């Protein structure tokens, strides 16, 4: 929706605050629904719950395109709820179905998510300009949801408890009492915060340094494109190790280098290089954040519990990123205060990752 936001705002007469809420609604939905999803999956079966999530995405896609301002906000929230069901349960499905290939399969679906999102971001404006308008450009992606529904139908009977040994070695303590779960959550949440802050503000930061708007948009797309290769390779390679601290360190160090370069220079070459480095960092860190939900779980049930907890708290934390960076920029015309905040969070993620990556389970 991001590239179409100016057209949507003008067409419906939205205020700046309303537009900001619109982009934040999915993250709010993720934070609210994620802790409930594991229980829904156990009650209904994970296969049917994911199928219901896809149906909600389709309903929300239609609502937000065809029901005016109310439908736009309601539909966006419904899309967020449906997406949250898949977000939480997919790591658990991977843990159950591919217990020895968690990193590799996580890499596959992470790359598919990033590539699909990049495709939609690239095509939505041309589709709208081709005569579909913003509503038509959004609703056309409902076709992709229908295809996915048809593909997933054969998995509707999937129930992960059927693949989990009956004799659990010990009672399951509350997830929030696990220090390891908190470290996984911090690593995932902070790197999600960095992603949303960067993708939201990078074009403006680049333009404030003198870069043309069209060039800034192209450079921002580089951020996602370069993340594809590490998203594929890093979890696959990390899955061959019992200790993943080195791979988590790599993502955090690249984030620190990239943010530091943006703070130190407004030269176009430096900013383009910084964006590429941040893209590599995102590919390493986001994919590893998802993979940790399988690596640090002893079975599919714990993977669902950890995934629900990490994504609930993590996305609530991520939703604050763009808001805090924008608020800090309001205090001063210099972007370095906001970038300094991102730099600080990168250091926290680095420290959390050194515990989250150590061999062990929650």
VEXDREN-2710 file (C-alpha; in Angstrom, 1 decimal):
% VEXDREN-2710
k/r/px/py/pz
1/UNK/0.0/0.0/0.0
2/UNK/2.9/2.3/0.7
3/UNK/3.5/3.6/-2.9
4/UNK/-0.2/4.3/-3.3
5/UNK/-0.6/6.1/-0.1
6/UNK/-0.4/9.7/-1.6
7/UNK/-3.1/8.8/-4.1
8/UNK/-5.3/7.1/-1.4
9/UNK/-4.8/10.1/0.9
10/UNK/-5.9/12.6/-1.7
11/UNK/-8.8/10.5/-3.0
12/UNK/-10.3/9.9/0.4
13/UNK/-9.2/13.2/2.1
14/UNK/-7.3/11.5/4.8
15/UNK/-5.2/13.5/7.4
16/UNK/-1.6/12.8/7.9
17/UNK/-2.4/11.0/11.2
18/UNK/-5.0/8.9/9.5
19/UNK/-2.5/7.9/6.8
20/UNK/0.0/7.0/9.5
21/UNK/-2.5/4.9/11.3
22/UNK/-3.3/3.1/8.1
23/UNK/0.3/1.9/7.7
24/UNK/0.5/0.9/11.3
25/UNK/-2.7/-1.1/11.5
26/UNK/-1.2/-4.4/10.3
27/UNK/1.5/-4.2/12.9
28/UNK/-1.1/-3.6/15.6
29/UNK/-3.0/-6.6/14.3
30/UNK/0.1/-8.7/14.4
31/UNK/0.8/-7.6/18.0
32/UNK/-2.8/-8.3/19.2
33/UNK/-3.5/-11.6/17.4
34/UNK/-0.1/-13.3/17.6
35/UNK/-0.4/-14.5/21.2
36/UNK/-3.8/-16.0/20.5
37/UNK/-2.7/-17.9/17.4
38/UNK/-1.0/-20.8/18.9
39/UNK/-4.1/-21.7/20.9
40/UNK/-6.3/-21.3/17.8
41/UNK/-4.0/-23.6/15.9
42/UNK/-4.1/-26.3/18.6
43/UNK/-7.9/-26.0/18.8
44/UNK/-8.8/-25.9/15.1
45/UNK/-5.7/-27.5/13.7
46/UNK/-2.9/-25.5/12.2
47/UNK/-3.9/-26.3/8.6
48/UNK/-7.4/-25.0/9.0
49/UNK/-6.2/-21.9/11.0
50/UNK/-3.8/-20.9/8.2
51/UNK/-6.6/-21.5/5.7
52/UNK/-8.8/-19.2/7.7
53/UNK/-6.0/-16.6/7.7
54/UNK/-5.9/-16.7/3.9
55/UNK/-9.7/-16.3/3.7
56/UNK/-9.4/-13.2/6.0
57/UNK/-6.7/-11.8/3.8
58/UNK/-8.9/-12.2/0.8
59/UNK/-11.9/-10.6/2.6
60/UNK/-9.8/-7.7/3.8
61/UNK/-8.3/-7.2/0.3
62/UNK/-11.8/-6.8/-1.1
63/UNK/-13.1/-4.6/1.7
64/UNK/-10.3/-2.1/1.6
65/UNK/-10.6/-1.6/-2.1
66/UNK/-14.4/-1.4/-2.4
67/UNK/-16.0/0.0/0.7
68/UNK/-14.8/3.6/1.0
69/UNK/-12.9/5.0/4.0
70/UNK/-14.4/2.7/6.6
71/UNK/-13.7/-0.4/4.4
72/UNK/-10.1/0.8/3.8
73/UNK/-9.3/0.8/7.5
74/UNK/-11.4/-2.2/8.4
75/UNK/-10.1/-4.2/5.5
76/UNK/-6.5/-3.3/6.3
77/UNK/-7.0/-4.5/9.9
78/UNK/-8.6/-7.8/8.6
79/UNK/-5.6/-8.3/6.3
80/UNK/-3.3/-7.9/9.3
81/UNK/-5.3/-10.4/11.3
82/UNK/-5.2/-13.0/8.5
83/UNK/-1.5/-12.4/8.0
84/UNK/-0.7/-12.8/11.7
85/UNK/-2.2/-16.3/11.7
86/UNK/0.2/-17.4/9.0
87/UNK/3.2/-15.5/10.5
88/UNK/2.9/-17.3/13.8
89/UNK/2.1/-20.8/12.6
90/UNK/4.5/-21.2/9.6
91/UNK/7.6/-21.5/11.8
92/UNK/5.8/-24.2/13.8
93/UNK/4.8/-26.0/10.6
94/UNK/8.4/-25.9/9.4
95/UNK/9.6/-27.3/12.7
96/UNK/7.1/-30.2/12.6
97/UNK/7.4/-31.0/8.9
98/UNK/11.2/-30.4/8.3
99/UNK/12.8/-30.8/11.8
100/UNK/16.3/-31.3/10.3
101/UNK/16.0/-28.5/7.6
102/UNK/14.5/-25.6/9.6
103/UNK/17.1/-23.1/8.4
104/UNK/16.8/-24.1/4.7
105/UNK/13.0/-24.1/4.6
106/UNK/12.7/-20.9/6.5
107/UNK/15.1/-19.4/4.0
108/UNK/12.8/-20.5/1.2
109/UNK/9.7/-18.9/2.6
110/UNK/11.5/-15.7/3.8
111/UNK/12.8/-15.1/0.2
112/UNK/9.3/-15.8/-1.2
113/UNK/7.8/-13.2/1.1
114/UNK/10.5/-10.6/0.4
115/UNK/10.3/-11.1/-3.4
116/UNK/6.5/-11.1/-3.5
117/UNK/6.4/-7.8/-1.5
118/UNK/9.0/-6.2/-3.7
119/UNK/7.0/-7.3/-6.8
120/UNK/3.8/-5.7/-5.4
121/UNK/5.7/-2.5/-4.4
122/UNK/7.1/-2.2/-7.9
123/UNK/3.8/-2.9/-9.8
124/UNK/1.1/-1.1/-7.7
125/UNK/1.8/2.4/-9.1
126/UNK/2.0/1.3/-12.7
127/UNK/-1.2/-0.7/-12.3
128/UNK/-2.9/2.3/-10.8
129/UNK/-1.7/4.5/-13.6
130/UNK/-2.8/2.0/-16.2
131/UNK/-6.4/2.8/-15.4
132/UNK/-7.1/0.6/-12.4
133/UNK/-6.8/3.4/-9.8
134/UNK/-5.5/2.7/-6.3
135/UNK/-8.5/0.5/-5.5
136/UNK/-8.1/-1.7/-8.5
137/UNK/-4.3/-2.0/-8.0
138/UNK/-4.9/-3.3/-4.5
139/UNK/-7.8/-5.6/-5.2
140/UNK/-6.0/-7.4/-8.1
141/UNK/-3.7/-9.1/-5.6
142/UNK/-6.8/-11.0/-4.4
143/UNK/-6.1/-13.3/-7.3
144/UNK/-2.8/-14.3/-5.6
145/UNK/-4.7/-15.1/-2.4
146/UNK/-7.2/-17.3/-4.3
147/UNK/-4.4/-19.3/-5.9
148/UNK/-2.7/-19.7/-2.5
149/UNK/-6.0/-20.9/-0.9
150/UNK/-6.4/-23.5/-3.6
151/UNK/-2.8/-24.7/-3.1
152/UNK/-3.1/-24.8/0.7
153/UNK/-6.5/-26.7/0.7
154/UNK/-4.6/-30.0/0.7
155/UNK/-3.0/-29.1/4.0
156/UNK/-6.3/-28.2/5.7
157/UNK/-6.2/-31.3/7.9
158/UNK/-2.7/-30.6/9.2
159/UNK/-2.5/-30.8/13.0
160/UNK/0.9/-30.4/14.5
161/UNK/0.1/-32.3/17.7
162/UNK/0.0/-35.4/15.5
163/UNK/3.7/-34.9/14.8
164/UNK/4.7/-34.1/18.4
165/UNK/5.7/-36.9/20.8
166/UNK/3.1/-37.5/23.5
167/UNK/5.7/-37.9/26.3
168/UNK/7.0/-34.3/26.8
169/UNK/10.2/-34.5/28.8
170/UNK/9.1/-31.7/31.2
171/UNK/6.1/-29.5/31.9
172/UNK/6.1/-26.4/29.7
173/UNK/6.7/-23.3/31.7
174/UNK/5.1/-20.0/30.7
175/UNK/6.9/-18.6/27.7
176/UNK/7.4/-15.1/29.2
177/UNK/9.4/-16.7/32.1
178/UNK/12.1/-17.8/29.6
179/UNK/15.1/-15.5/29.3
180/UNK/16.0/-17.2/26.0
181/UNK/12.5/-16.4/24.7
182/UNK/13.0/-12.8/25.6
183/UNK/16.3/-12.6/23.8
184/UNK/14.8/-14.2/20.6
185/UNK/12.0/-11.7/20.9
186/UNK/14.3/-8.7/21.3
187/UNK/16.4/-9.8/18.3
188/UNK/13.4/-10.3/16.1
189/UNK/11.5/-7.2/17.3
190/UNK/14.4/-4.8/17.1
191/UNK/15.4/-6.0/13.6
192/UNK/11.7/-5.6/12.6
193/UNK/11.8/-2.1/14.1
194/UNK/14.9/-1.2/12.1
195/UNK/13.3/-2.6/8.9
196/UNK/10.1/-0.5/9.3
197/UNK/12.0/2.6/10.3
198/UNK/14.4/2.4/7.4
199/UNK/11.8/1.5/4.8
200/UNK/9.6/4.3/6.1
201/UNK/12.1/7.1/6.4
202/UNK/15.0/6.3/4.1
203/UNK/13.6/8.0/1.0
204/UNK/13.1/11.2/3.0
205/UNK/16.5/11.0/4.6
206/UNK/18.1/10.6/1.2
207/UNK/16.2/13.5/-0.3
208/UNK/17.2/15.7/2.7
209/UNK/20.8/15.1/1.6
210/UNK/20.1/16.4/-1.8
211/UNK/19.1/13.2/-3.7
212/UNK/16.3/13.5/-6.3
213/UNK/13.0/11.9/-5.3
214/UNK/13.0/9.4/-8.1
215/UNK/16.6/8.4/-7.4
216/UNK/15.8/8.1/-3.6
217/UNK/12.9/5.7/-4.5
218/UNK/15.2/3.6/-6.7
219/UNK/17.9/3.5/-4.0
220/UNK/15.3/2.4/-1.4
221/UNK/14.2/-0.5/-3.6
222/UNK/17.9/-1.6/-3.5
223/UNK/17.4/-2.1/0.2
224/UNK/15.0/-4.9/-0.4
225/UNK/16.6/-6.4/-3.6
226/UNK/20.0/-6.9/-2.0
227/UNK/18.3/-8.6/1.0
228/UNK/17.2/-11.6/-1.1
229/UNK/20.5/-13.4/-1.3
230/UNK/21.4/-13.4/2.4
231/UNK/17.8/-14.2/3.2
232/UNK/18.3/-17.4/1.2
233/UNK/21.9/-18.3/2.2
234/UNK/22.2/-17.3/5.9
235/UNK/19.4/-19.4/7.5
236/UNK/20.4/-22.4/5.4
237/UNK/24.1/-22.2/6.5
238/UNK/23.1/-21.4/10.1
239/UNK/20.9/-24.4/10.2
240/UNK/24.0/-26.6/9.8
241/UNK/25.4/-25.2/13.1
242/UNK/24.2/-25.8/16.7
243/UNK/25.4/-22.3/17.7
244/UNK/24.2/-19.5/15.4
245/UNK/25.8/-16.5/17.3
246/UNK/28.2/-15.7/14.5
247/UNK/25.4/-15.4/11.9
248/UNK/23.4/-13.2/14.3
249/UNK/26.4/-11.0/14.9
250/UNK/26.9/-10.5/11.2
251/UNK/23.4/-9.0/10.7
252/UNK/23.8/-6.6/13.7
253/UNK/27.3/-5.5/12.7
254/UNK/26.2/-4.7/9.2
255/UNK/23.3/-2.7/10.6
256/UNK/25.7/-0.7/12.7
257/UNK/28.0/0.0/9.8
258/UNK/25.2/1.0/7.5
259/UNK/23.5/3.4/9.9
260/UNK/26.9/4.8/10.9
261/UNK/27.7/5.6/7.2
262/UNK/24.3/7.4/6.8
263/UNK/25.1/9.5/9.9
264/UNK/28.6/10.4/8.7
265/UNK/28.0/11.5/5.1
266/UNK/25.3/12.8/2.8
267/UNK/27.4/12.0/-0.4
268/UNK/25.3/10.0/-2.8
269/UNK/27.9/7.3/-3.2
270/UNK/28.2/6.8/0.5
271/UNK/24.4/6.7/1.0
272/UNK/23.9/4.2/-1.8
273/UNK/26.6/2.0/-0.3
274/UNK/25.1/2.4/3.2
275/UNK/21.7/1.3/1.8
276/UNK/23.2/-1.8/0.2
277/UNK/24.9/-2.7/3.5
278/UNK/21.6/-2.2/5.4
279/UNK/19.8/-4.4/2.9
280/UNK/22.4/-7.2/3.5
281/UNK/21.9/-6.7/7.2
282/UNK/18.1/-7.0/6.8
283/UNK/18.4/-10.2/4.8
284/UNK/20.6/-11.7/7.5
285/UNK/18.8/-10.5/10.5
286/UNK/15.1/-10.8/9.6
287/UNK/15.5/-14.4/8.2
288/UNK/17.5/-15.4/11.2
289/UNK/14.9/-13.9/13.5
290/UNK/12.3/-16.2/12.0
291/UNK/14.6/-19.2/11.9
292/UNK/15.4/-18.8/15.6
293/UNK/11.7/-19.6/16.4
294/UNK/12.5/-23.1/15.1
295/UNK/16.1/-23.4/16.2
296/UNK/15.3/-22.6/19.9
297/UNK/12.2/-24.8/20.2
298/UNK/12.3/-28.4/21.1
299/UNK/9.2/-29.3/19.1
300/UNK/6.4/-27.8/17.0
301/UNK/4.3/-26.9/20.0
302/UNK/7.1/-24.8/21.5
303/UNK/7.9/-23.3/18.1
304/UNK/4.3/-22.0/17.9
305/UNK/4.5/-20.7/21.5
306/UNK/7.8/-18.9/20.9
307/UNK/6.6/-17.6/17.5
308/UNK/3.4/-16.2/19.0
309/UNK/5.3/-14.5/21.9
310/UNK/8.2/-13.2/19.8
311/UNK/5.9/-11.8/17.1
312/UNK/3.4/-10.3/19.5
313/UNK/6.0/-8.4/21.5
314/UNK/8.3/-8.0/18.5
315/UNK/5.8/-6.3/16.2
316/UNK/4.5/-4.1/19.0
317/UNK/8.1/-2.9/19.4
318/UNK/8.5/-2.6/15.6
319/UNK/5.5/-0.4/15.4
320/UNK/7.2/2.2/17.5
321/UNK/10.3/2.5/15.2
322/UNK/8.9/4.9/12.5
323/UNK/7.0/6.9/15.1
324/UNK/10.0/7.4/17.3
325/UNK/12.3/8.3/14.4
326/UNK/9.8/10.8/13.1
327/UNK/9.3/12.3/16.6
328/UNK/13.0/12.7/17.1
329/UNK/13.3/14.4/13.7
330/UNK/10.6/16.9/14.8
331/UNK/12.9/17.9/17.7
332/UNK/15.7/18.9/15.3
333/UNK/16.2/19.2/11.5
334/UNK/19.1/16.8/11.7
335/UNK/18.3/13.2/11.0
336/UNK/21.3/12.0/13.0
337/UNK/19.3/11.9/16.3
338/UNK/16.8/9.5/14.8
339/UNK/19.5/7.5/13.1
340/UNK/21.4/7.4/16.4
341/UNK/18.3/5.8/18.0
342/UNK/18.3/3.1/15.3
343/UNK/22.1/2.7/16.0
344/UNK/21.4/2.2/19.7
345/UNK/18.7/-0.4/19.0
346/UNK/21.2/-2.3/16.7
347/UNK/23.6/-2.6/19.6
348/UNK/20.8/-4.0/21.9
349/UNK/19.9/-6.5/19.1
350/UNK/23.6/-7.5/18.9
351/UNK/23.7/-8.3/22.6
352/UNK/20.4/-10.1/22.6
353/UNK/21.5/-12.1/19.6
354/UNK/24.6/-13.4/21.4
355/UNK/22.2/-15.1/23.9
356/UNK/19.6/-16.1/21.4
357/UNK/22.1/-17.8/19.1
358/UNK/23.6/-20.0/21.7
359/UNK/22.7/-23.7/21.5
360/UNK/19.7/-24.6/23.6
361/UNK/15.9/-24.6/23.7
362/UNK/13.3/-22.7/25.6
END
